[in-house]
Amino acid sequence: MQQGCDGDATAPEPSPTTQRFLTVAARSRRRACAGHAAEEQPEGGRQAMNNIIYIVGLVVVVLAILSFLGLR
């Protein structure tokens, strides 16, 4: 920690990598807070993604059952 002009401790200057990370994180936070993430994906796209996740889950469960029974 460095001493400021009036005697209180100040944080050191962040590195360029840290500044870039903080900028990207702030941009992501602003987008999420503004609701852009929900607007970018239409309802049909969300439904398709849910269907894909559901099918993959079913396949995993079926393979686990077959493996448990020794049929795989």
N, C-alpha and C positions, 0 to 999 in steps of 0.2 A: 504494500500500500504506500502511496505517496502522500505527502502532506500538501494540502491546499494552501492558498495564500492566507486564509484566515485561521490556519491551524488545524482544520478538520481533515480527516483522512478521505482521500478520493480514490476511486478505482482506477487502475491503469487503463490506458487506451487499448481497446480490443484489437486483435490482429485482423488483417484483411479477410482471412477465412472465416473468422467469427462474425465479422460484420456482414459478410455475404450470407451466412447461415441465418442470422437474425433477420435480414431483409427478406429472404425467401420465406421464413416462418411467419413473419408479419403479413406478407402478401397472402399466404395460404389462410391465415386466420381471418383476414378481411374478406376473402372470397367466401369462406364458410359462413361467416357472420351475416354476409349480405344475402345469403340464400342462393348464390349462383350455382352451387353444387346440385341443388335440387332442380334448378331450372335447366341445366345442361343436359340432363338425361330424361328423355320423354318417358311417360308411364309405360309404354309398350316395351321399351328397352329394359326397364326395371323388372317387368313381368317375365321377360325372356331370361334374364339373369337368375331370377328366382327359380324358374323351371330347370335351368341347367344345374343349379346347386342341388335341387331336389333329386334330379336323376342321378347325379354323381353320388349323393348320399345313399340312394337306394342300391346302387351298384356296390358300394362299399359294404353295406349291411349284408347283401346277398353273398358277396365273396367271403365275408367273415363267417356267416352261417355254414357255407360250403366247406370252408377250411376247418371249422370246428367239427363237422361231421366226417371230415377226411375225404371229401369228394372232389376236392379241387386239385 
